[in-house]
Amino acid sequence: MMEEQREESAGREMSVKAEEEEKENLAALDAEEEDEEALPHSEILDIFEEGLARLVQDPLLCDLPIQVTLEEVNSQIALEYGQAMTVRVVKADGEIMPIVVVQNATVLDLKKAIRRFMELKQQREGGVKYISWRYVWRTYLLVFQGEKLEDDKMRLKDYGIRNRDEVTFMKRLRKK
């Protein structure tokens, strides 16, 4: 009987010690959170950008710009795993825009990716603040090997577009 009581009291002491250790751990975590909160937003942003710059130096991601977005990193990784493809969109001035879209992308997905590419490019380089994309798609169209990509719901594969194929961004002919 005495032995059972000793075991019980030893068990209580162990549970009390475990609770105290847990409280100390929680207090330490709270202190760490307070330390994190003590950093101003600008410093946290700088730390994040430095880490991102180091990440972009990886051979897999070295093609990305310094001010890379998470979306661009995910696209590049998807490319490496074969889950995405690069469509080279050629503008009238000869500039080539490497647009990354998923393998089963539609024409609409390609148009959205072009829009995102241009918005990021303008943010990085400055320039025009606003582009009316309704006007752009009314005035210009995408062409692949002489075929107009007019059906937004049609998949790029159905037009025969594969990885690294060139699509031309050209002005529509006016209808009289």
C-alpha positions as CSV (number, residue, x, y, z in Angstrom):
1,M,0.0,0.0,0.0
2,M,2.8,2.4,0.9
3,E,4.6,1.6,-2.2
4,E,1.5,2.4,-4.3
5,Q,1.2,5.8,-2.6
6,R,4.9,6.5,-3.3
7,E,4.4,5.7,-7.0
8,E,1.3,7.9,-7.1
9,S,3.1,10.9,-5.5
10,A,6.1,10.3,-7.8
11,G,3.7,10.4,-10.8
12,R,2.1,13.6,-9.5
13,E,5.6,15.2,-9.1
14,M,6.5,14.2,-12.7
15,S,3.3,15.6,-14.1
16,V,3.8,18.9,-12.1
17,K,7.4,19.1,-13.4
18,A,6.1,18.4,-17.0
19,E,3.5,21.2,-16.6
20,E,6.1,23.6,-15.3
21,E,8.4,22.8,-18.2
22,E,5.5,23.3,-20.7
23,K,4.7,26.7,-19.1
24,E,8.4,27.7,-19.4
25,N,8.4,26.6,-23.1
26,L,5.2,28.6,-23.7
27,A,6.8,31.6,-22.0
28,A,9.9,31.3,-24.1
29,L,7.7,31.1,-27.3
30,D,5.8,34.2,-26.2
31,A,9.1,36.0,-25.6
32,E,10.3,35.0,-29.1
33,E,7.0,36.3,-30.6
34,E,7.4,39.6,-28.8
35,D,11.0,39.8,-30.2
36,E,9.6,39.2,-33.7
37,E,7.0,41.8,-33.2
38,A,9.7,44.2,-32.1
39,L,11.2,44.3,-35.7
40,P,9.7,47.0,-37.9
41,H,8.0,45.9,-41.1
42,S,10.7,47.4,-43.2
43,E,13.4,45.3,-41.6
44,I,11.4,42.1,-41.9
45,L,10.9,43.0,-45.6
46,D,14.6,43.5,-46.1
47,I,15.4,40.2,-44.5
48,F,12.9,38.5,-46.7
49,E,14.2,40.1,-49.8
50,E,17.8,39.1,-48.9
51,G,16.7,35.5,-48.5
52,L,14.8,35.6,-51.7
53,A,17.8,37.1,-53.5
54,R,19.9,34.1,-52.2
55,L,17.2,31.7,-53.3
56,V,17.2,33.2,-56.8
57,Q,21.0,32.4,-57.1
58,D,20.1,28.7,-57.2
59,P,20.9,27.3,-60.7
60,L,17.2,26.3,-61.1
61,L,16.0,29.8,-60.4
62,C,18.8,31.9,-61.8
63,D,16.8,33.1,-64.8
64,L,14.4,35.0,-62.6
65,P,14.7,38.7,-61.8
66,I,16.0,39.9,-58.4
67,Q,12.6,41.3,-57.4
68,V,11.0,38.0,-58.0
69,T,7.4,37.1,-56.9
70,L,6.2,33.9,-55.4
71,E,4.2,33.3,-58.5
72,E,7.3,33.5,-60.7
73,V,9.2,31.1,-58.4
74,N,6.3,28.6,-58.5
75,S,6.1,28.9,-62.3
76,Q,9.8,28.2,-62.7
77,I,9.6,25.1,-60.4
78,A,6.6,23.9,-62.4
79,L,8.7,24.3,-65.6
80,E,11.5,22.2,-64.2
81,Y,9.0,19.4,-63.2
82,G,7.4,19.5,-66.6
83,Q,4.1,20.8,-65.2
84,A,4.3,24.0,-67.2
85,M,5.6,25.2,-70.6
86,T,7.1,28.4,-71.9
87,V,5.3,30.1,-74.8
88,R,7.5,32.7,-76.5
89,V,5.2,35.6,-77.4
90,V,6.8,37.8,-80.1
91,K,5.7,41.4,-80.3
92,A,5.7,43.5,-83.5
93,D,9.0,45.3,-82.4
94,G,10.7,41.9,-82.2
95,E,10.7,41.7,-78.4
96,I,10.2,38.2,-77.1
97,M,8.2,37.7,-73.9
98,P,8.8,34.3,-72.3
99,I,5.3,33.5,-70.8
100,V,5.0,30.5,-68.5
101,V,1.6,28.6,-68.5
102,V,0.5,25.2,-67.2
103,Q,0.6,22.3,-69.7
104,N,-3.2,22.3,-70.2
105,A,-3.6,26.1,-70.4
106,T,-6.3,27.7,-72.5
107,V,-5.9,30.8,-74.7
108,L,-7.5,32.8,-71.9
109,D,-4.8,31.5,-69.5
110,L,-2.2,32.7,-71.9
111,K,-3.8,36.1,-72.2
112,K,-3.9,36.4,-68.4
113,A,-0.2,35.3,-68.2
114,I,0.7,38.0,-70.8
115,R,-1.1,40.6,-68.7
116,R,0.7,39.5,-65.5
117,F,4.0,39.5,-67.3
118,M,3.5,43.1,-68.6
119,E,2.3,44.3,-65.2
120,L,5.4,42.9,-63.4
121,K,7.6,44.4,-66.2
122,Q,6.0,47.8,-65.7
123,Q,6.4,47.7,-61.9
124,R,10.1,46.9,-62.3
125,E,10.9,49.3,-65.1
126,G,8.3,52.0,-64.5
127,G,6.4,53.4,-67.4
128,V,2.7,53.4,-68.2
129,K,0.6,53.0,-65.1
130,Y,-2.6,51.6,-66.7
131,I,-3.3,49.5,-69.7
132,S,-6.8,48.8,-70.9
133,W,-6.7,45.1,-71.6
134,R,-10.1,45.2,-73.2
135,Y,-8.7,47.6,-75.8
136,V,-5.6,45.5,-76.2
137,W,-7.5,42.3,-77.0
138,R,-10.0,44.1,-79.2
139,T,-7.1,45.7,-81.2
140,Y,-4.5,42.8,-81.1
141,L,-4.6,39.1,-81.4
142,L,-2.4,36.1,-80.9
143,V,-1.4,34.0,-84.0
144,F,0.4,30.6,-84.1
145,Q,1.6,29.4,-87.4
146,G,-0.9,31.5,-89.3
147,E,-3.8,30.4,-87.2
148,K,-5.6,33.0,-85.0
149,L,-6.1,32.1,-81.4
150,E,-9.6,33.5,-81.1
151,D,-11.4,30.9,-79.0
152,D,-10.5,31.7,-75.4
153,K,-11.8,28.4,-74.1
154,M,-9.7,26.3,-76.5
155,R,-6.5,24.7,-75.0
156,L,-3.1,25.7,-76.4
157,K,-2.4,22.0,-77.1
158,D,-5.4,21.8,-79.4
159,Y,-3.8,24.5,-81.5
160,G,-0.6,22.5,-81.5
161,I,1.3,24.8,-79.2
162,R,4.1,23.1,-77.3
163,N,6.9,24.1,-75.0
164,R,9.1,26.9,-76.4
165,D,6.8,27.5,-79.4
166,E,6.5,31.1,-80.7
167,V,3.1,32.9,-80.8
168,T,2.9,36.2,-82.5
169,F,1.2,39.2,-80.9
170,M,-0.1,41.2,-83.8
171,K,-2.6,43.9,-84.7
172,R,-5.9,42.9,-86.0
173,L,-6.9,43.9,-89.5
174,R,-9.7,46.4,-89.5
175,K,-13.1,45.3,-90.8
176,K,-14.7,47.6,-93.3
